[in-house]
């Protein structure tokens, strides 16, 4: 898998988590622990995307 393809996949997963977080937050009785876990995963993806982008711009 090329770096660009990997970045696109990570961005797709990040967007999917964003949508899932929005859905959980708008549910009348959302689970705080689930919401926290989703936000943690989203942040991890964002960090990985940023690291890869910084690595690309250095070359």
Buried (B, 14 or more C-beta within 10 A) or exposed (E): EEEEEEBEEBEEBBEEBBEBBEEBEEEEEEEEEEBEEBBEBBEEBBEBBEEBEEEEEEE
